[in-house]
Amino acid sequence: MTVDFIPIFPELIFMCPVKPATGILEYVDKLRSNSPKEQRSVHGGWETPSDLHLKEDFYGRFIKDYFLPEWKKELHPISFPEFDIANLWISEVYKGGYHQSHCHPDADMAFVWYLKTSERNEDREGDLSIENPGTYQAWNVMQNLRNTCHPDSGTPLASMYNIAPNFNIRPEAGLVFMFPAYLYHQVMQSEVDSRIAMTGNLVFKKDQPQKVQEPYLNREIVEQQQTNGGIIQQQPKPFFQSDPSKPPRKSPWF
């Protein structure tokens, strides 16, 4: 009998493409010149107040009429819950700038939409680094499994299941990343002159119908167990590398 592995209780990151809206970078130029600036977590850059969703000229043109329809079109196949935008802001990081570690309290999900990044693959534009919430408790496990490989594929378990203290995501213009708002994260130091992103907080609507099949039961896994004599055949392949010394690969969309 071959040893098998079952990843449980994963922290899900949702990733999809939404190309930057026409005219949004010109709008950011105006914000850079005329909007109030804040520095909640950014060092070596600037960010707007978190109320852009209340600015009708911005929200109507770029969010209501473009971003939300395009984003929800991508999320529709997975029946993602309905939500409201609770906060919305734009930030720019300059060369040498970064965002210190933080989380987004009083929200369900946080997202970032990259509007401007470098076009050169070798540039490091300030990776989004999401911290493993179980690092303290599982430190010995992570350290001892670093060199353990899957018996069939020979792939290190650390890369197959993202067993690491942090998970780095390389920014790319036109990508949207969404993750649980309670996860601590930071933006690593940027090596390019300008990296621009729109970030927001989401709150799930309370009056939406809940689609539940059977509690605590995944029918696909149960059927697979019955077919394979109780063995779950899973070969997950991470899209991004979690090794901070290696730049994550580019996305397949652009």
Solvent accessible surface area in square Angstrom, and as a share of the most:
residue,aa,sasa,rsa
1,M,212,0.94
2,T,70,0.41
3,V,98,0.56
4,D,46,0.24
5,F,47,0.19
6,I,97,0.49
7,P,63,0.40
8,I,115,0.58
9,F,178,0.74
10,P,88,0.55
11,E,75,0.34
12,L,103,0.51
13,I,53,0.27
14,F,49,0.21
15,M,57,0.25
16,C,13,0.08
17,P,26,0.16
18,V,5,0.03
19,K,128,0.54
20,P,46,0.29
21,A,10,0.08
22,T,128,0.75
23,G,15,0.15
24,I,1,0.00
25,L,62,0.31
26,E,105,0.47
27,Y,33,0.13
28,V,0,0.00
29,D,68,0.35
30,K,132,0.56
31,L,19,0.09
32,R,76,0.28
33,S,89,0.57
34,N,123,0.63
35,S,19,0.12
36,P,95,0.59
37,K,86,0.37
38,E,63,0.28
39,Q,121,0.54
40,R,102,0.37
41,S,12,0.08
42,V,2,0.01
43,H,78,0.35
44,G,40,0.39
45,G,9,0.09
46,W,14,0.05
47,E,2,0.01
48,T,0,0.00
49,P,29,0.18
50,S,35,0.22
51,D,47,0.25
52,L,6,0.03
53,H,35,0.16
54,L,132,0.65
55,K,92,0.39
56,E,123,0.55
57,D,92,0.48
58,F,0,0.00
59,Y,50,0.19
60,G,12,0.11
61,R,138,0.50
62,F,1,0.01
63,I,0,0.00
64,K,121,0.51
65,D,102,0.53
66,Y,63,0.24
67,F,0,0.00
68,L,24,0.12
69,P,65,0.41
70,E,59,0.26
71,W,2,0.01
72,K,73,0.31
73,K,126,0.54
74,E,75,0.33
75,L,11,0.05
76,H,142,0.64
77,P,108,0.68
78,I,97,0.49
79,S,69,0.44
80,F,28,0.12
81,P,53,0.33
82,E,81,0.36
83,F,12,0.05
84,D,73,0.38
85,I,24,0.12
86,A,38,0.30
87,N,46,0.24
88,L,0,0.00
89,W,24,0.09
90,I,0,0.00
91,S,3,0.02
92,E,4,0.02
93,V,0,0.00
94,Y,88,0.33
95,K,136,0.58
96,G,32,0.31
97,G,1,0.01
98,Y,86,0.33
99,H,12,0.05
100,Q,83,0.37
101,S,50,0.33
102,H,42,0.19
103,C,36,0.21
104,H,10,0.04
105,P,105,0.66
106,D,146,0.76
107,A,23,0.18
108,D,59,0.31
109,M,17,0.08
110,A,0,0.00
111,F,1,0.00
112,V,13,0.07
113,W,0,0.00
114,Y,1,0.00
115,L,4,0.02
116,K,81,0.34
117,T,19,0.11
118,S,21,0.14
119,E,169,0.76
120,R,143,0.52
121,N,95,0.49
122,E,116,0.52
123,D,20,0.10
124,R,56,0.20
125,E,0,0.00
126,G,1,0.01
127,D,2,0.01
128,L,8,0.04
129,S,2,0.01
130,I,9,0.04
131,E,52,0.23
132,N,50,0.26
133,P,78,0.49
134,G,23,0.22
135,T,33,0.19
136,Y,201,0.77
137,Q,145,0.64
138,A,33,0.26
139,W,118,0.41
140,N,113,0.58
141,V,83,0.48
142,M,6,0.03
143,Q,55,0.24
144,N,114,0.58
145,L,52,0.26
146,R,138,0.50
147,N,132,0.68
148,T,50,0.29
149,C,61,0.37
150,H,6,0.03
151,P,78,0.49
152,D,100,0.52
153,S,64,0.41
154,G,44,0.42
155,T,50,0.29
156,P,57,0.36
157,L,6,0.03
158,A,20,0.16
159,S,46,0.30
160,M,10,0.04
161,Y,42,0.16
162,N,58,0.30
163,I,41,0.21
164,A,17,0.13
165,P,50,0.32
166,N,36,0.18
167,F,37,0.16
168,N,4,0.02
169,I,0,0.00
170,R,12,0.04
171,P,0,0.00
172,E,17,0.08
173,A,35,0.27
174,G,0,0.00
175,L,1,0.00
176,V,1,0.00
177,F,2,0.01
178,M,1,0.00
179,F,5,0.02
180,P,16,0.10
181,A,0,0.00
182,Y,132,0.50
183,L,4,0.02
184,Y,116,0.44
185,H,7,0.03
186,Q,55,0.25
187,V,12,0.07
188,M,78,0.35
189,Q,116,0.51
190,S,2,0.01
191,E,105,0.47
192,V,17,0.10
193,D,109,0.56
194,S,20,0.13
195,R,7,0.02
196,I,3,0.02
197,A,1,0.00
198,M,0,0.00
199,T,20,0.12
200,G,0,0.00
201,N,12,0.06
202,L,0,0.00
203,V,53,0.31
204,F,62,0.26
205,K,79,0.33
206,K,199,0.85
207,D,129,0.67
208,Q,28,0.12
209,P,115,0.72
210,Q,135,0.60
211,K,169,0.71
212,V,108,0.62
213,Q,144,0.64
214,E,69,0.31
215,P,98,0.62
216,Y,229,0.87
217,L,72,0.36
218,N,81,0.41
219,R,116,0.42
220,E,134,0.60
221,I,52,0.27
222,V,47,0.27
223,E,92,0.41
224,Q,51,0.23
225,Q,64,0.28
226,Q,137,0.61
227,T,113,0.65
228,N,56,0.29
229,G,69,0.66
230,G,42,0.41
231,I,45,0.23
232,I,9,0.05
233,Q,105,0.47
234,Q,47,0.21
235,Q,91,0.40
236,P,47,0.30
237,K,180,0.76
238,P,38,0.24
239,F,66,0.27
240,F,11,0.05
241,Q,63,0.28
242,S,16,0.10
243,D,60,0.31
244,P,76,0.48
245,S,87,0.56
246,K,112,0.47
247,P,61,0.38
248,P,2,0.01
249,R,131,0.48
250,K,57,0.24
251,S,8,0.05
252,P,96,0.61
253,W,106,0.37
254,F,101,0.42
